[in-house]
Amino acid sequence: MASAYAGQQAPQGAAEAPAYSGAPSAAPAFFVPGAGPAPVTSPSALMQGQPVQGQPMQGQPMQGQGQPMYGQGQPMQGQGQPMYGQGQGQVDGLTQQFGQMGMAEFQTMVLNGRPDLAALDEAPPAMRLAPGTMCVAAEECAPRFQRSTLNAVPRTDKLLKKTRLPLGLLVTPVCADDDVAVAPDIVRCRRCRTYINPFVAFTDGGRRWRCNMCGLSNDVPLTFDYDSATQTQKDRWSRADLRNAVVEFVAPLEYMVRPPMPPAYVFLIDVSYAAAQLGAPGVVAQTIRDTLDQLPDADGRTRVAIIGVDAQLHFFQMRAGAEPQQLVVGDVDEVVLPAPADLLVNLSDARSSLDLVLERFGAMFSGNHGVGNALGPAIRAAQQMLGGIGGRIVAVMASPPTTGEGLVELRAEGRDLGTPRESELLRAQGTWYKNVAADCSRAQIAFDTVFLGQQAMDVATVAGLARYTGGTLLHYPAFMAGRPEAVRFAAEFGRHLAGAAGLEAVLRVRASKGLRMSAYYGHFFLRSLDLLALPSVDPGRCYAVDLEIDESLPPVVYFQTALLHTTALGERRIRVVTQAVPTTDNAHSVFHHADQSAIAALLAKKAVDRALAARLEDAREALQHKTLEILGAFKTLCTQASSGAATQLQVPRALRLLPLLTLATK
């Protein structure tokens, strides 16, 4: 099937991967304790006390000295525009600045007492960039879009391995209620295809710009300082792509292989005896009906279809101004759509018929005694409906697939829980659902899978649908109509459907020379080594990237994520997130500028992957072992008690909740 990503050289890498940046927080300080920390035995020792105040490191200024101003190239009020070329980084000053990181003292914490959970809401440690890193004073990348596990990256792989800290990015390209500036036109590096951003440098009197990723000098387009809409000269320094680290471009025709398709939803609702006993058909139908007005439908093109699933398939023919008809297909071995033209209907045109179907849906199947679940044939029918336009298939199940293709064999889950055999329950029985997901990803079809009730449904096997299409998996084991779990389901499921998701997306992450993306974590299909295919990108969906250092790094490294997607309004756009992170040769700076929340999130995603590939016990032990390694490395590199026993366990203030977070993950 045709992909929404244009494979020509011009849009190469149009979609890219994420990174997360932090806002400034209180400056930390280093304490050289008189008595060494306690031996590192277990993260269970996590408890937090008051910071131990020490003295500043030698050669560092005392607290109170000012921090360097961003954007030397930015003109002061009343002065002229900056000279082109002034914005290139004063690299020599960066090294000196990191040697003087004592603008405030580092702080270590003694782990005792009750943890301060309010610290989870604190901003990540501040990143101190040298003056001139930005070509003009610009808004930095907000942590909600992209976040680095280390806000001072080790300059060499040797130092990174000594600290035992993980280096990675957390990317959330689409956030709820985000307001991103829109740039007028696209300017990219000829060599590495990086988008122009606040960290480039202008040279040759402003006629050329140097890429901050690869260093190539590029010509500035003739229209860069010209507003084609008003046909007037414009101020270069007011451009959105130079003023903002997060920006969007309206994608031209060469970035798409077909016009943006309308949003489409096919709901597969379990109506079997198991689902009827829980009251699921009525609750699900009512939730969908309550959410119809919130579905993205600004241009009136949204389409909707309803299919009831038990051992048969129950289609609903809905025509504008006509009574809806139920069409039952009993032959599920080779599914044929009974009325292809009137099953996937326009939401606005057939709204009255759709409301009527959803209103009667619960009563229609409340007394159903049919057993079996033909989920596989239902998926094939939905594929036929969405094959030409893409969309979203939402499967709500209360029983396992037992009829037709895609059926699963029930496993004795209860008997194996809590035993070494429990890990086997996390692995899919076969490849049918993964293969279907791969086919749907190419056709720009995403899956959301919702599981209701406590009946064994082999979630691990069916979950491949959502995992490889960028979809969502929800599970409500205590679901029963009229109970609190049903109320929670209605609220969360309705909010999920109403979210303004990006459609037909591809994502790519670029990094400075010397850094390499070694692994990706999240719900996506990896189309190539660094291109993530995402038929759907839900607001708040986070993707993680593992990074490795291949060679010595420059004083500042850059990460740029690009997401090519279709908005809920049917507009093709490219969202670009650019982040600059300083590097250091100082182990103290690395530890005291670590982001504990980002580290815990990355470790959790890696542990999930390890549990699927190996054993659940291995994943749990890996989390604990990694935490012990980090605390042990800090003791060895950053405290006087590098060996021997000690009475107290000390950690950097930036990592004071890391043991708690890893224990909570286990």
Secondary structure as GFF3:
##gff-version 3
##sequence-region A 1 666
A	DSSP	three_ten_helix	43	45	.	.	.	ID=ss1
A	DSSP	beta_strand	51	52	.	.	.	ID=ss2
A	DSSP	alpha_helix	91	99	.	.	.	ID=ss3
A	DSSP	beta_strand	108	110	.	.	.	ID=ss4
A	DSSP	three_ten_helix	117	121	.	.	.	ID=ss5
A	DSSP	beta_strand	146	148	.	.	.	ID=ss6
A	DSSP	beta_strand	153	154	.	.	.	ID=ss7
A	DSSP	alpha_helix	157	163	.	.	.	ID=ss8
A	DSSP	beta_strand	168	171	.	.	.	ID=ss9
A	DSSP	beta_strand	181	183	.	.	.	ID=ss10
A	DSSP	beta_strand	201	203	.	.	.	ID=ss11
A	DSSP	three_ten_helix	204	206	.	.	.	ID=ss12
A	DSSP	beta_strand	208	210	.	.	.	ID=ss13
A	DSSP	beta_strand	217	219	.	.	.	ID=ss14
A	DSSP	beta_strand	226	227	.	.	.	ID=ss15
A	DSSP	beta_strand	232	233	.	.	.	ID=ss16
A	DSSP	three_ten_helix	236	238	.	.	.	ID=ss17
A	DSSP	alpha_helix	240	243	.	.	.	ID=ss18
A	DSSP	beta_strand	246	250	.	.	.	ID=ss19
A	DSSP	three_ten_helix	253	255	.	.	.	ID=ss20
A	DSSP	beta_strand	264	270	.	.	.	ID=ss21
A	DSSP	alpha_helix	273	278	.	.	.	ID=ss22
A	DSSP	alpha_helix	280	291	.	.	.	ID=ss23
A	DSSP	three_ten_helix	292	294	.	.	.	ID=ss24
A	DSSP	beta_strand	303	309	.	.	.	ID=ss25
A	DSSP	beta_strand	313	317	.	.	.	ID=ss26
A	DSSP	beta_strand	325	329	.	.	.	ID=ss27
A	DSSP	three_ten_helix	340	342	.	.	.	ID=ss28
A	DSSP	beta_strand	345	346	.	.	.	ID=ss29
A	DSSP	alpha_helix	351	365	.	.	.	ID=ss30
A	DSSP	alpha_helix	375	386	.	.	.	ID=ss31
A	DSSP	beta_strand	391	397	.	.	.	ID=ss32
A	DSSP	alpha_helix	413	416	.	.	.	ID=ss33
A	DSSP	three_ten_helix	420	426	.	.	.	ID=ss34
A	DSSP	alpha_helix	432	442	.	.	.	ID=ss35
A	DSSP	beta_strand	445	452	.	.	.	ID=ss36
A	DSSP	alpha_helix	459	462	.	.	.	ID=ss37
A	DSSP	alpha_helix	464	467	.	.	.	ID=ss38
A	DSSP	beta_strand	473	476	.	.	.	ID=ss39
A	DSSP	alpha_helix	484	498	.	.	.	ID=ss40
A	DSSP	beta_strand	502	511	.	.	.	ID=ss41
A	DSSP	beta_strand	515	521	.	.	.	ID=ss42
A	DSSP	beta_strand	525	526	.	.	.	ID=ss43
A	DSSP	beta_strand	531	537	.	.	.	ID=ss44
A	DSSP	beta_strand	543	549	.	.	.	ID=ss45
A	DSSP	beta_strand	556	566	.	.	.	ID=ss46
A	DSSP	beta_strand	572	584	.	.	.	ID=ss47
A	DSSP	alpha_helix	587	592	.	.	.	ID=ss48
A	DSSP	alpha_helix	596	613	.	.	.	ID=ss49
A	DSSP	alpha_helix	616	638	.	.	.	ID=ss50
A	DSSP	beta_strand	650	652	.	.	.	ID=ss51
A	DSSP	three_ten_helix	653	655	.	.	.	ID=ss52
A	DSSP	alpha_helix	658	665	.	.	.	ID=ss53
###
